[in-house]
Every structure is written in C-alpha cells, then in structure tokens.
Amino acid sequence: MTDDLIQTPATPFEEAELVRARQRSRAVVMAVLLGLFVVLVFAISIVKIQLGHAV
C-alpha cells in the first residue's frame, strides 16, 4: 500500500478555505448565468421592438 491514499485531517482554517473556494466558484457560475439571462432578455426585447411587436 502507498502512503498517497492516507490524508491528514484538515485544520478548521483549511476546511473554511475550501468551503469559501466552493462558494466563490458557485457565485461566479451564478453571476455568469445571470448575465447571460439579462443579455438574452435584452436581445429578445430589441428584436421584438424592431419587428414592431409589443413587449
């Protein structure tokens, strides 16, 4: 057996950093998705205005 499979327990500080890193990555994904949604709604609105449909 190798020692690579054995992990030392993380300190509370390391665990908190891991949690913050995951939260940060989720926040970035949500921000990108929200931005894309806003752009999509804006684009649909512009197209509808140009075609003369009511928004």
All heavy atoms as atom14 arrays in JSON, in Angstrom:
{
  "sequence": "MTDDLIQTPATPFEEAELVRARQRSRAVVMAVLLGLFVVLVFAISIVKIQLGHAV",
  "atom14_mask": [
    [1, 1, 1, 1, 1, 1, 1, 1, 0, 0, 0, 0, 0, 0],
    [1, 1, 1, 1, 1, 1, 1, 0, 0, 0, 0, 0, 0, 0],
    [1, 1, 1, 1, 1, 1, 1, 1, 0, 0, 0, 0, 0, 0],
    [1, 1, 1, 1, 1, 1, 1, 1, 0, 0, 0, 0, 0, 0],
    [1, 1, 1, 1, 1, 1, 1, 1, 0, 0, 0, 0, 0, 0],
    [1, 1, 1, 1, 1, 1, 1, 1, 0, 0, 0, 0, 0, 0],
    [1, 1, 1, 1, 1, 1, 1, 1, 1, 0, 0, 0, 0, 0],
    [1, 1, 1, 1, 1, 1, 1, 0, 0, 0, 0, 0, 0, 0],
    [1, 1, 1, 1, 1, 1, 1, 0, 0, 0, 0, 0, 0, 0],
    [1, 1, 1, 1, 1, 0, 0, 0, 0, 0, 0, 0, 0, 0],
    [1, 1, 1, 1, 1, 1, 1, 0, 0, 0, 0, 0, 0, 0],
    [1, 1, 1, 1, 1, 1, 1, 0, 0, 0, 0, 0, 0, 0],
    [1, 1, 1, 1, 1, 1, 1, 1, 1, 1, 1, 0, 0, 0],
    [1, 1, 1, 1, 1, 1, 1, 1, 1, 0, 0, 0, 0, 0],
    [1, 1, 1, 1, 1, 1, 1, 1, 1, 0, 0, 0, 0, 0],
    [1, 1, 1, 1, 1, 0, 0, 0, 0, 0, 0, 0, 0, 0],
    [1, 1, 1, 1, 1, 1, 1, 1, 1, 0, 0, 0, 0, 0],
    [1, 1, 1, 1, 1, 1, 1, 1, 0, 0, 0, 0, 0, 0],
    [1, 1, 1, 1, 1, 1, 1, 0, 0, 0, 0, 0, 0, 0],
    [1, 1, 1, 1, 1, 1, 1, 1, 1, 1, 1, 0, 0, 0],
    [1, 1, 1, 1, 1, 0, 0, 0, 0, 0, 0, 0, 0, 0],
    [1, 1, 1, 1, 1, 1, 1, 1, 1, 1, 1, 0, 0, 0],
    [1, 1, 1, 1, 1, 1, 1, 1, 1, 0, 0, 0, 0, 0],
    [1, 1, 1, 1, 1, 1, 1, 1, 1, 1, 1, 0, 0, 0],
    [1, 1, 1, 1, 1, 1, 0, 0, 0, 0, 0, 0, 0, 0],
    [1, 1, 1, 1, 1, 1, 1, 1, 1, 1, 1, 0, 0, 0],
    [1, 1, 1, 1, 1, 0, 0, 0, 0, 0, 0, 0, 0, 0],
    [1, 1, 1, 1, 1, 1, 1, 0, 0, 0, 0, 0, 0, 0],
    [1, 1, 1, 1, 1, 1, 1, 0, 0, 0, 0, 0, 0, 0],
    [1, 1, 1, 1, 1, 1, 1, 1, 0, 0, 0, 0, 0, 0],
    [1, 1, 1, 1, 1, 0, 0, 0, 0, 0, 0, 0, 0, 0],
    [1, 1, 1, 1, 1, 1, 1, 0, 0, 0, 0, 0, 0, 0],
    [1, 1, 1, 1, 1, 1, 1, 1, 0, 0, 0, 0, 0, 0],
    [1, 1, 1, 1, 1, 1, 1, 1, 0, 0, 0, 0, 0, 0],
    [1, 1, 1, 1, 0, 0, 0, 0, 0, 0, 0, 0, 0, 0],
    [1, 1, 1, 1, 1, 1, 1, 1, 0, 0, 0, 0, 0, 0],
    [1, 1, 1, 1, 1, 1, 1, 1, 1, 1, 1, 0, 0, 0],
    [1, 1, 1, 1, 1, 1, 1, 0, 0, 0, 0, 0, 0, 0],
    [1, 1, 1, 1, 1, 1, 1, 0, 0, 0, 0, 0, 0, 0],
    [1, 1, 1, 1, 1, 1, 1, 1, 0, 0, 0, 0, 0, 0],
    [1, 1, 1, 1, 1, 1, 1, 0, 0, 0, 0, 0, 0, 0],
    [1, 1, 1, 1, 1, 1, 1, 1, 1, 1, 1, 0, 0, 0],
    [1, 1, 1, 1, 1, 0, 0, 0, 0, 0, 0, 0, 0, 0],
    [1, 1, 1, 1, 1, 1, 1, 1, 0, 0, 0, 0, 0, 0],
    [1, 1, 1, 1, 1, 1, 0, 0, 0, 0, 0, 0, 0, 0],
    [1, 1, 1, 1, 1, 1, 1, 1, 0, 0, 0, 0, 0, 0],
    [1, 1, 1, 1, 1, 1, 1, 0, 0, 0, 0, 0, 0, 0],
    [1, 1, 1, 1, 1, 1, 1, 1, 1, 0, 0, 0, 0, 0],
    [1, 1, 1, 1, 1, 1, 1, 1, 0, 0, 0, 0, 0, 0],
    [1, 1, 1, 1, 1, 1, 1, 1, 1, 0, 0, 0, 0, 0],
    [1, 1, 1, 1, 1, 1, 1, 1, 0, 0, 0, 0, 0, 0],
    [1, 1, 1, 1, 0, 0, 0, 0, 0, 0, 0, 0, 0, 0],
    [1, 1, 1, 1, 1, 1, 1, 1, 1, 1, 0, 0, 0, 0],
    [1, 1, 1, 1, 1, 0, 0, 0, 0, 0, 0, 0, 0, 0],
    [1, 1, 1, 1, 1, 1, 1, 0, 0, 0, 0, 0, 0, 0]
  ],
  "atom14_positions": [
    [[0.85, -1.18, 0.0], [0.0, 0.0, 0.0], [0.89, 1.24, 0.0], [1.95, 1.25, 0.59], [-0.88, 0.04, 1.25], [-1.87, -1.06, 1.31], [-3.43, -0.32, 0.9], [-4.49, -1.67, 1.15], [0.0, 0.0, 0.0], [0.0, 0.0, 0.0], [0.0, 0.0, 0.0], [0.0, 0.0, 0.0], [0.0, 0.0, 0.0], [0.0, 0.0, 0.0]],
    [[0.39, 2.28, -0.62], [1.16, 3.52, -0.66], [0.61, 4.5, 0.36], [-0.54, 4.41, 0.78], [1.09, 4.16, -2.06], [-0.27, 4.48, -2.33], [1.61, 3.21, -3.13], [0.0, 0.0, 0.0], [0.0, 0.0, 0.0], [0.0, 0.0, 0.0], [0.0, 0.0, 0.0], [0.0, 0.0, 0.0], [0.0, 0.0, 0.0], [0.0, 0.0, 0.0]],
    [[1.43, 5.44, 0.72], [1.02, 6.47, 1.67], [0.24, 7.58, 0.99], [-0.25, 8.49, 1.65], [2.24, 7.06, 2.37], [2.88, 6.05, 3.3], [2.14, 5.18, 3.8], [4.1, 6.14, 3.53], [0.0, 0.0, 0.0], [0.0, 0.0, 0.0], [0.0, 0.0, 0.0], [0.0, 0.0, 0.0], [0.0, 0.0, 0.0], [0.0, 0.0, 0.0]],
    [[0.12, 7.54, -0.35], [-0.6, 8.58, -1.08], [-2.09, 8.58, -0.74], [-2.75, 9.61, -0.86], [-0.44, 8.39, -2.59], [1.01, 8.58, -3.03], [1.77, 9.23, -2.28], [1.36, 8.07, -4.1], [0.0, 0.0, 0.0], [0.0, 0.0, 0.0], [0.0, 0.0, 0.0], [0.0, 0.0, 0.0], [0.0, 0.0, 0.0], [0.0, 0.0, 0.0]],
    [[-2.61, 7.46, -0.35], [-4.04, 7.35, -0.06], [-4.39, 7.88, 1.33], [-5.54, 8.17, 1.61], [-4.51, 5.9, -0.18], [-4.35, 5.28, -1.57], [-4.75, 3.81, -1.53], [-5.17, 6.03, -2.6], [0.0, 0.0, 0.0], [0.0, 0.0, 0.0], [0.0, 0.0, 0.0], [0.0, 0.0, 0.0], [0.0, 0.0, 0.0], [0.0, 0.0, 0.0]],
    [[-3.38, 8.01, 2.18], [-3.61, 8.48, 3.54], [-3.55, 10.01, 3.54], [-2.56, 10.6, 3.1], [-2.57, 7.91, 4.51], [-2.66, 6.38, 4.51], [-2.77, 8.47, 5.9], [-1.57, 5.71, 5.31], [0.0, 0.0, 0.0], [0.0, 0.0, 0.0], [0.0, 0.0, 0.0], [0.0, 0.0, 0.0], [0.0, 0.0, 0.0], [0.0, 0.0, 0.0]],
    [[-4.62, 10.64, 4.02], [-4.65, 12.09, 4.09], [-4.69, 12.53, 5.54], [-5.35, 11.91, 6.36], [-5.88, 12.63, 3.37], [-5.89, 12.35, 1.89], [-7.14, 12.89, 1.23], [-8.05, 13.35, 1.9], [-7.18, 12.84, -0.08], [0.0, 0.0, 0.0], [0.0, 0.0, 0.0], [0.0, 0.0, 0.0], [0.0, 0.0, 0.0], [0.0, 0.0, 0.0]],
    [[-3.99, 13.59, 5.81], [-4.04, 14.14, 7.16], [-5.32, 14.96, 7.29], [-5.77, 15.57, 6.32], [-2.82, 15.04, 7.43], [-2.8, 16.09, 6.46], [-1.53, 14.25, 7.35], [0.0, 0.0, 0.0], [0.0, 0.0, 0.0], [0.0, 0.0, 0.0], [0.0, 0.0, 0.0], [0.0, 0.0, 0.0], [0.0, 0.0, 0.0], [0.0, 0.0, 0.0]],
    [[-5.92, 14.96, 8.45], [-7.15, 15.75, 8.61], [-6.87, 17.24, 8.43], [-5.83, 17.74, 8.87], [-7.6, 15.43, 10.03], [-6.45, 14.78, 10.7], [-5.55, 14.25, 9.65], [0.0, 0.0, 0.0], [0.0, 0.0, 0.0], [0.0, 0.0, 0.0], [0.0, 0.0, 0.0], [0.0, 0.0, 0.0], [0.0, 0.0, 0.0], [0.0, 0.0, 0.0]],
    [[-7.78, 17.9, 7.78], [-7.61, 19.33, 7.51], [-7.9, 20.12, 8.78], [-8.75, 19.75, 9.59], [-8.54, 19.77, 6.4], [0.0, 0.0, 0.0], [0.0, 0.0, 0.0], [0.0, 0.0, 0.0], [0.0, 0.0, 0.0], [0.0, 0.0, 0.0], [0.0, 0.0, 0.0], [0.0, 0.0, 0.0], [0.0, 0.0, 0.0], [0.0, 0.0, 0.0]],
    [[-7.18, 21.2, 8.94], [-7.44, 22.08, 10.08], [-8.74, 22.85, 9.81], [-9.17, 22.96, 8.66], [-6.28, 23.06, 10.28], [-6.2, 23.91, 9.13], [-4.97, 22.34, 10.47], [0.0, 0.0, 0.0], [0.0, 0.0, 0.0], [0.0, 0.0, 0.0], [0.0, 0.0, 0.0], [0.0, 0.0, 0.0], [0.0, 0.0, 0.0], [0.0, 0.0, 0.0]],
    [[-9.35, 23.39, 10.84], [-10.57, 24.19, 10.62], [-10.35, 25.34, 9.64], [-11.22, 25.66, 8.85], [-10.92, 24.7, 12.01], [-10.31, 23.71, 12.94], [-9.06, 23.22, 12.25], [0.0, 0.0, 0.0], [0.0, 0.0, 0.0], [0.0, 0.0, 0.0], [0.0, 0.0, 0.0], [0.0, 0.0, 0.0], [0.0, 0.0, 0.0], [0.0, 0.0, 0.0]],
    [[-9.17, 25.94, 9.68], [-8.87, 27.03, 8.75], [-8.86, 26.52, 7.31], [-9.42, 27.15, 6.41], [-7.53, 27.67, 9.1], [-7.13, 28.76, 8.15], [-7.75, 30.01, 8.2], [-6.16, 28.54, 7.18], [-7.39, 31.01, 7.33], [-5.8, 29.54, 6.31], [-6.42, 30.77, 6.38], [0.0, 0.0, 0.0], [0.0, 0.0, 0.0], [0.0, 0.0, 0.0]],
    [[-8.23, 25.36, 7.07], [-8.18, 24.79, 5.72], [-9.57, 24.4, 5.24], [-9.9, 24.6, 4.07], [-7.25, 23.57, 5.7], [-5.79, 23.92, 5.87], [-4.93, 22.69, 6.06], [-5.46, 21.63, 6.44], [-3.71, 22.79, 5.82], [0.0, 0.0, 0.0], [0.0, 0.0, 0.0], [0.0, 0.0, 0.0], [0.0, 0.0, 0.0], [0.0, 0.0, 0.0]],
    [[-10.38, 23.86, 6.14], [-11.74, 23.49, 5.76], [-12.56, 24.73, 5.41], [-13.31, 24.73, 4.44], [-12.41, 22.73, 6.9], [-11.87, 21.32, 7.07], [-12.58, 20.56, 8.18], [-13.72, 20.92, 8.5], [-11.98, 19.62, 8.69], [0.0, 0.0, 0.0], [0.0, 0.0, 0.0], [0.0, 0.0, 0.0], [0.0, 0.0, 0.0], [0.0, 0.0, 0.0]],
    [[-12.39, 25.8, 6.18], [-13.1, 27.04, 5.89], [-12.67, 27.61, 4.54], [-13.5, 28.11, 3.78], [-12.85, 28.06, 7.0], [0.0, 0.0, 0.0], [0.0, 0.0, 0.0], [0.0, 0.0, 0.0], [0.0, 0.0, 0.0], [0.0, 0.0, 0.0], [0.0, 0.0, 0.0], [0.0, 0.0, 0.0], [0.0, 0.0, 0.0], [0.0, 0.0, 0.0]],
    [[-11.4, 27.51, 4.24], [-10.91, 27.99, 2.94], [-11.5, 27.17, 1.8], [-11.84, 27.72, 0.76], [-9.38, 27.93, 2.89], [-8.7, 29.01, 3.68], [-9.0, 30.4, 3.12], [-8.96, 30.57, 1.9], [-9.3, 31.3, 3.92], [0.0, 0.0, 0.0], [0.0, 0.0, 0.0], [0.0, 0.0, 0.0], [0.0, 0.0, 0.0], [0.0, 0.0, 0.0]],
    [[-11.6, 25.86, 1.98], [-12.21, 25.01, 0.95], [-13.67, 25.37, 0.74], [-14.15, 25.44, -0.4], [-12.08, 23.53, 1.33], [-10.69, 22.92, 1.27], [-10.7, 21.52, 1.85], [-10.2, 22.92, -0.16], [0.0, 0.0, 0.0], [0.0, 0.0, 0.0], [0.0, 0.0, 0.0], [0.0, 0.0, 0.0], [0.0, 0.0, 0.0], [0.0, 0.0, 0.0]],
    [[-14.39, 25.62, 1.81], [-15.8, 25.99, 1.7], [-15.92, 27.32, 0.98], [-16.76, 27.48, 0.08], [-16.45, 26.06, 3.11], [-17.81, 26.69, 3.03], [-16.54, 24.66, 3.71], [0.0, 0.0, 0.0], [0.0, 0.0, 0.0], [0.0, 0.0, 0.0], [0.0, 0.0, 0.0], [0.0, 0.0, 0.0], [0.0, 0.0, 0.0], [0.0, 0.0, 0.0]],
    [[-15.09, 28.29, 1.34], [-15.13, 29.6, 0.69], [-14.8, 29.5, -0.79], [-15.39, 30.18, -1.62], [-14.17, 30.58, 1.36], [-14.76, 31.19, 2.59], [-13.9, 32.34, 3.1], [-13.93, 32.3, 4.56], [-12.92, 31.93, 5.33], [-11.77, 31.6, 4.81], [-13.05, 31.91, 6.64], [0.0, 0.0, 0.0], [0.0, 0.0, 0.0], [0.0, 0.0, 0.0]],
    [[-13.85, 28.64, -1.14], [-13.48, 28.46, -2.55], [-14.65, 27.88, -3.33], [-14.93, 28.31, -4.45], [-12.26, 27.55, -2.66], [0.0, 0.0, 0.0], [0.0, 0.0, 0.0], [0.0, 0.0, 0.0], [0.0, 0.0, 0.0], [0.0, 0.0, 0.0], [0.0, 0.0, 0.0], [0.0, 0.0, 0.0], [0.0, 0.0, 0.0], [0.0, 0.0, 0.0]],
    [[-15.35, 26.9, -2.74], [-16.52, 26.33, -3.42], [-17.62, 27.37, -3.57], [-18.27, 27.45, -4.6], [-17.04, 25.12, -2.64], [-16.21, 23.88, -2.85], [-16.91, 22.67, -2.25], [-15.91, 21.86, -1.59], [-15.85, 21.61, -0.29], [-16.76, 22.09, 0.52], [-14.9, 20.87, 0.21], [0.0, 0.0, 0.0], [0.0, 0.0, 0.0], [0.0, 0.0, 0.0]],
    [[-17.86, 28.15, -2.51], [-18.88, 29.19, -2.58], [-18.54, 30.23, -3.63], [-19.41, 30.68, -4.38], [-19.03, 29.88, -1.21], [-19.7, 29.02, -0.16], [-19.69, 29.66, 1.21], [-18.88, 30.55, 1.49], [-20.58, 29.23, 2.07], [0.0, 0.0, 0.0], [0.0, 0.0, 0.0], [0.0, 0.0, 0.0], [0.0, 0.0, 0.0], [0.0, 0.0, 0.0]],
    [[-17.27, 30.59, -3.71], [-16.83, 31.57, -4.69], [-17.03, 31.06, -6.1], [-17.53, 31.78, -6.98], [-15.35, 31.9, -4.45], [-14.88, 33.17, -5.08], [-13.44, 33.51, -4.69], [-13.2, 33.48, -3.25], [-12.39, 32.62, -2.63], [-11.7, 31.75, -3.32], [-12.24, 32.65, -1.33], [0.0, 0.0, 0.0], [0.0, 0.0, 0.0], [0.0, 0.0, 0.0]],
    [[-16.71, 29.79, -6.34], [-16.87, 29.24, -7.68], [-18.35, 29.16, -8.05], [-18.73, 29.44, -9.2], [-16.21, 27.86, -7.79], [-16.85, 26.92, -6.97], [0.0, 0.0, 0.0], [0.0, 0.0, 0.0], [0.0, 0.0, 0.0], [0.0, 0.0, 0.0], [0.0, 0.0, 0.0], [0.0, 0.0, 0.0], [0.0, 0.0, 0.0], [0.0, 0.0, 0.0]],
    [[-19.2, 28.8, -7.09], [-20.65, 28.78, -7.37], [-21.17, 30.18, -7.65], [-22.01, 30.37, -8.53], [-21.41, 28.17, -6.18], [-21.45, 26.67, -6.24], [-22.41, 26.12, -5.2], [-21.7, 25.12, -4.44], [-21.5, 25.14, -3.14], [-21.98, 26.09, -2.4], [-20.82, 24.19, -2.56], [0.0, 0.0, 0.0], [0.0, 0.0, 0.0], [0.0, 0.0, 0.0]],
    [[-20.66, 31.17, -6.92], [-21.1, 32.55, -7.13], [-20.69, 33.04, -8.52], [-21.47, 33.73, -9.18], [-20.51, 33.45, -6.05], [0.0, 0.0, 0.0], [0.0, 0.0, 0.0], [0.0, 0.0, 0.0], [0.0, 0.0, 0.0], [0.0, 0.0, 0.0], [0.0, 0.0, 0.0], [0.0, 0.0, 0.0], [0.0, 0.0, 0.0], [0.0, 0.0, 0.0]],
    [[-19.52, 32.67, -8.97], [-19.07, 33.06, -10.3], [-19.96, 32.43, -11.36], [-20.39, 33.1, -12.31], [-17.59, 32.68, -10.52], [-17.19, 32.82, -11.98], [-16.69, 33.52, -9.63], [0.0, 0.0, 0.0], [0.0, 0.0, 0.0], [0.0, 0.0, 0.0], [0.0, 0.0, 0.0], [0.0, 0.0, 0.0], [0.0, 0.0, 0.0], [0.0, 0.0, 0.0]],
    [[-20.29, 31.17, -11.21], [-21.16, 30.49, -12.17], [-22.54, 31.16, -12.19], [-23.08, 31.42, -13.27], [-21.28, 28.98, -11.83], [-22.38, 28.32, -12.66], [-19.96, 28.29, -12.07], [0.0, 0.0, 0.0], [0.0, 0.0, 0.0], [0.0, 0.0, 0.0], [0.0, 0.0, 0.0], [0.0, 0.0, 0.0], [0.0, 0.0, 0.0], [0.0, 0.0, 0.0]],
    [[-23.08, 31.45, -11.03], [-24.4, 32.1, -10.98], [-24.35, 33.49, -11.59], [-25.29, 33.91, -12.28], [-24.91, 32.17, -9.54], [-25.31, 30.82, -8.98], [-26.56, 29.97, -9.95], [-27.94, 31.06, -9.77], [0.0, 0.0, 0.0], [0.0, 0.0, 0.0], [0.0, 0.0, 0.0], [0.0, 0.0, 0.0], [0.0, 0.0, 0.0], [0.0, 0.0, 0.0]],
    [[-23.29, 34.24, -11.38], [-23.15, 35.57, -11.96], [-23.1, 35.5, -13.48], [-23.73, 36.3, -14.18], [-21.91, 36.26, -11.42], [0.0, 0.0, 0.0], [0.0, 0.0, 0.0], [0.0, 0.0, 0.0], [0.0, 0.0, 0.0], [0.0, 0.0, 0.0], [0.0, 0.0, 0.0], [0.0, 0.0, 0.0], [0.0, 0.0, 0.0], [0.0, 0.0, 0.0]],
    [[-22.36, 34.54, -14.01], [-22.28, 34.37, -15.46], [-23.64, 33.99, -16.03], [-24.09, 34.55, -17.04], [-21.21, 33.32, -15.83], [-21.3, 32.93, -17.3], [-19.82, 33.84, -15.49], [0.0, 0.0, 0.0], [0.0, 0.0, 0.0], [0.0, 0.0, 0.0], [0.0, 0.0, 0.0], [0.0, 0.0, 0.0], [0.0, 0.0, 0.0], [0.0, 0.0, 0.0]],
    [[-24.33, 33.06, -15.38], [-25.65, 32.65, -15.86], [-26.65, 33.81, -15.8], [-27.44, 34.01, -16.73], [-26.17, 31.47, -15.04], [-25.45, 30.14, -15.27], [-25.99, 29.07, -14.32], [-25.59, 29.69, -16.71], [0.0, 0.0, 0.0], [0.0, 0.0, 0.0], [0.0, 0.0, 0.0], [0.0, 0.0, 0.0], [0.0, 0.0, 0.0], [0.0, 0.0, 0.0]],
    [[-26.61, 34.58, -14.74], [-27.5, 35.73, -14.63], [-27.19, 36.76, -15.71], [-28.1, 37.32, -16.33], [-27.38, 36.37, -13.24], [-28.25, 37.6, -12.98], [-29.72, 37.25, -13.13], [-27.97, 38.16, -11.61], [0.0, 0.0, 0.0], [0.0, 0.0, 0.0], [0.0, 0.0, 0.0], [0.0, 0.0, 0.0], [0.0, 0.0, 0.0], [0.0, 0.0, 0.0]],
    [[-25.92, 37.01, -15.95], [-25.52, 37.93, -17.01], [-25.99, 37.47, -18.38], [-26.49, 38.27, -19.18], [0.0, 0.0, 0.0], [0.0, 0.0, 0.0], [0.0, 0.0, 0.0], [0.0, 0.0, 0.0], [0.0, 0.0, 0.0], [0.0, 0.0, 0.0], [0.0, 0.0, 0.0], [0.0, 0.0, 0.0], [0.0, 0.0, 0.0], [0.0, 0.0, 0.0]],
    [[-25.85, 36.18, -18.66], [-26.33, 35.64, -19.94], [-27.84, 35.76, -20.07], [-28.36, 36.07, -21.15], [-25.91, 34.18, -20.09], [-24.41, 33.94, -20.3], [-24.1, 32.46, -20.27], [-23.95, 34.57, -21.61], [0.0, 0.0, 0.0], [0.0, 0.0, 0.0], [0.0, 0.0, 0.0], [0.0, 0.0, 0.0], [0.0, 0.0, 0.0], [0.0, 0.0, 0.0]],
    [[-28.55, 35.56, -18.97], [-30.01, 35.7, -18.99], [-30.41, 37.14, -19.29], [-31.31, 37.39, -20.11], [-30.6, 35.25, -17.65], [-32.09, 35.42, -17.58], [-32.93, 34.6, -18.3], [-32.64, 36.41, -16.78], [-34.31, 34.77, -18.24], [-34.01, 36.59, -16.71], [-34.85, 35.76, -17.44], [0.0, 0.0, 0.0], [0.0, 0.0, 0.0], [0.0, 0.0, 0.0]],
    [[-29.73, 38.1, -18.67], [-30.02, 39.51, -18.91], [-29.76, 39.87, -20.37], [-30.57, 40.54, -21.01], [-29.19, 40.4, -17.95], [-29.26, 41.86, -18.37], [-29.67, 40.22, -16.53], [0.0, 0.0, 0.0], [0.0, 0.0, 0.0], [0.0, 0.0, 0.0], [0.0, 0.0, 0.0], [0.0, 0.0, 0.0], [0.0, 0.0, 0.0], [0.0, 0.0, 0.0]],
    [[-28.65, 39.4, -20.92], [-28.34, 39.66, -22.33], [-29.39, 39.04, -23.24], [-29.83, 39.65, -24.22], [-26.92, 39.14, -22.67], [-26.66, 39.16, -24.16], [-25.87, 39.96, -21.93], [0.0, 0.0, 0.0], [0.0, 0.0, 0.0], [0.0, 0.0, 0.0], [0.0, 0.0, 0.0], [0.0, 0.0, 0.0], [0.0, 0.0, 0.0], [0.0, 0.0, 0.0]],
    [[-29.83, 37.83, -22.92], [-30.86, 37.16, -23.72], [-32.16, 37.94, -23.71], [-32.77, 38.17, -24.76], [-31.08, 35.74, -23.2], [-32.16, 34.92, -23.9], [-31.77, 34.65, -25.34], [-32.42, 33.63, -23.15], [0.0, 0.0, 0.0], [0.0, 0.0, 0.0], [0.0, 0.0, 0.0], [0.0, 0.0, 0.0], [0.0, 0.0, 0.0], [0.0, 0.0, 0.0]],
    [[-32.61, 38.37, -22.54], [-33.85, 39.14, -22.44], [-33.72, 40.46, -23.19], [-34.63, 40.88, -23.91], [-34.23, 39.37, -20.96], [-35.37, 40.36, -20.83], [-34.61, 38.05, -20.3], [0.0, 0.0, 0.0], [0.0, 0.0, 0.0], [0.0, 0.0, 0.0], [0.0, 0.0, 0.0], [0.0, 0.0, 0.0], [0.0, 0.0, 0.0], [0.0, 0.0, 0.0]],
    [[-32.57, 41.11, -23.07], [-32.33, 42.37, -23.78], [-32.38, 42.15, -25.29], [-33.03, 42.91, -26.02], [-30.98, 42.95, -23.36], [-30.65, 44.24, -24.03], [-31.31, 45.4, -23.68], [-29.69, 44.29, -25.03], [-31.01, 46.61, -24.3], [-29.39, 45.48, -25.65], [-30.05, 46.64, -25.28], [0.0, 0.0, 0.0], [0.0, 0.0, 0.0], [0.0, 0.0, 0.0]],
    [[-31.73, 41.1, -25.77], [-31.7, 40.81, -27.21], [-33.11, 40.5, -27.72], [-33.5, 40.98, -28.79], [-30.75, 39.65, -27.49], [0.0, 0.0, 0.0], [0.0, 0.0, 0.0], [0.0, 0.0, 0.0], [0.0, 0.0, 0.0], [0.0, 0.0, 0.0], [0.0, 0.0, 0.0], [0.0, 0.0, 0.0], [0.0, 0.0, 0.0], [0.0, 0.0, 0.0]],
    [[-33.86, 39.72, -26.98], [-35.23, 39.4, -27.39], [-36.07, 40.68, -27.44], [-36.85, 40.88, -28.38], [-35.85, 38.35, -26.45], [-35.18, 37.0, -26.67], [-37.36, 38.25, -26.67], [-35.57, 35.94, -25.66], [0.0, 0.0, 0.0], [0.0, 0.0, 0.0], [0.0, 0.0, 0.0], [0.0, 0.0, 0.0], [0.0, 0.0, 0.0], [0.0, 0.0, 0.0]],
    [[-35.9, 41.55, -26.47], [-36.64, 42.82, -26.45], [-36.3, 43.68, -27.66], [-37.18, 44.25, -28.29], [-36.34, 43.58, -25.17], [-36.75, 42.84, -24.05], [0.0, 0.0, 0.0], [0.0, 0.0, 0.0], [0.0, 0.0, 0.0], [0.0, 0.0, 0.0], [0.0, 0.0, 0.0], [0.0, 0.0, 0.0], [0.0, 0.0, 0.0], [0.0, 0.0, 0.0]],
    [[-35.03, 43.78, -28.0], [-34.61, 44.58, -29.16], [-35.2, 44.02, -30.44], [-35.71, 44.76, -31.28], [-33.06, 44.64, -29.24], [-32.48, 45.37, -28.04], [-32.6, 45.28, -30.54], [-32.92, 46.81, -27.91], [0.0, 0.0, 0.0], [0.0, 0.0, 0.0], [0.0, 0.0, 0.0], [0.0, 0.0, 0.0], [0.0, 0.0, 0.0], [0.0, 0.0, 0.0]],
    [[-35.16, 42.71, -30.6], [-35.71, 42.08, -31.8], [-37.21, 42.32, -31.89], [-37.74, 42.67, -32.97], [-35.38, 40.57, -31.83], [-36.16, 39.86, -32.92], [-33.89, 40.37, -32.01], [0.0, 0.0, 0.0], [0.0, 0.0, 0.0], [0.0, 0.0, 0.0], [0.0, 0.0, 0.0], [0.0, 0.0, 0.0], [0.0, 0.0, 0.0], [0.0, 0.0, 0.0]],
    [[-37.91, 42.19, -30.77], [-39.36, 42.4, -30.78], [-39.71, 43.86, -31.1], [-40.66, 44.13, -31.83], [-39.98, 42.01, -29.44], [-40.01, 40.49, -29.22], [-40.63, 40.14, -27.9], [-42.1, 39.96, -28.1], [-42.77, 39.44, -26.9], [0.0, 0.0, 0.0], [0.0, 0.0, 0.0], [0.0, 0.0, 0.0], [0.0, 0.0, 0.0], [0.0, 0.0, 0.0]],
    [[-38.92, 44.8, -30.6], [-39.15, 46.2, -30.9], [-38.92, 46.47, -32.39], [-39.7, 47.18, -33.02], [-38.25, 47.1, -30.02], [-38.74, 47.07, -28.58], [-38.23, 48.53, -30.54], [-37.78, 47.71, -27.58], [0.0, 0.0, 0.0], [0.0, 0.0, 0.0], [0.0, 0.0, 0.0], [0.0, 0.0, 0.0], [0.0, 0.0, 0.0], [0.0, 0.0, 0.0]],
    [[-37.85, 45.89, -32.95], [-37.57, 46.1, -34.36], [-38.63, 45.5, -35.26], [-38.92, 46.02, -36.34], [-36.2, 45.51, -34.72], [-35.05, 46.31, -34.16], [-33.71, 45.68, -34.46], [-33.62, 44.53, -34.87], [-32.64, 46.45, -34.24], [0.0, 0.0, 0.0], [0.0, 0.0, 0.0], [0.0, 0.0, 0.0], [0.0, 0.0, 0.0], [0.0, 0.0, 0.0]],
    [[-39.25, 44.41, -34.82], [-40.29, 43.76, -35.62], [-41.65, 44.42, -35.41], [-42.61, 44.1, -36.1], [-40.38, 42.27, -35.27], [-39.17, 41.42, -35.66], [-39.36, 39.99, -35.19], [-38.96, 41.46, -37.17], [0.0, 0.0, 0.0], [0.0, 0.0, 0.0], [0.0, 0.0, 0.0], [0.0, 0.0, 0.0], [0.0, 0.0, 0.0], [0.0, 0.0, 0.0]],
    [[-41.74, 45.32, -34.45], [-42.98, 46.05, -34.21], [-43.95, 45.35, -33.29], [-45.11, 45.73, -33.19], [0.0, 0.0, 0.0], [0.0, 0.0, 0.0], [0.0, 0.0, 0.0], [0.0, 0.0, 0.0], [0.0, 0.0, 0.0], [0.0, 0.0, 0.0], [0.0, 0.0, 0.0], [0.0, 0.0, 0.0], [0.0, 0.0, 0.0], [0.0, 0.0, 0.0]],
    [[-43.51, 44.33, -32.6], [-44.38, 43.65, -31.64], [-44.33, 44.38, -30.3], [-43.33, 44.96, -29.93], [-43.92, 42.2, -31.42], [-44.1, 41.34, -32.62], [-43.06, 41.09, -33.49], [-45.17, 40.68, -33.12], [-43.48, 40.3, -34.47], [-44.77, 40.04, -34.25], [0.0, 0.0, 0.0], [0.0, 0.0, 0.0], [0.0, 0.0, 0.0], [0.0, 0.0, 0.0]],
    [[-45.43, 44.29, -29.57], [-45.45, 44.89, -28.24], [-44.59, 44.04, -27.31], [-44.58, 42.81, -27.4], [-46.88, 44.95, -27.71], [0.0, 0.0, 0.0], [0.0, 0.0, 0.0], [0.0, 0.0, 0.0], [0.0, 0.0, 0.0], [0.0, 0.0, 0.0], [0.0, 0.0, 0.0], [0.0, 0.0, 0.0], [0.0, 0.0, 0.0], [0.0, 0.0, 0.0]],
    [[-43.93, 44.69, -26.41], [-43.04, 43.97, -25.48], [-43.8, 43.48, -24.29], [-44.67, 43.96, -23.75], [-41.86, 44.88, -25.02], [-41.01, 44.17, -24.01], [-41.07, 45.31, -26.22], [0.0, 0.0, 0.0], [0.0, 0.0, 0.0], [0.0, 0.0, 0.0], [0.0, 0.0, 0.0], [0.0, 0.0, 0.0], [0.0, 0.0, 0.0], [0.0, 0.0, 0.0]]
  ]
}
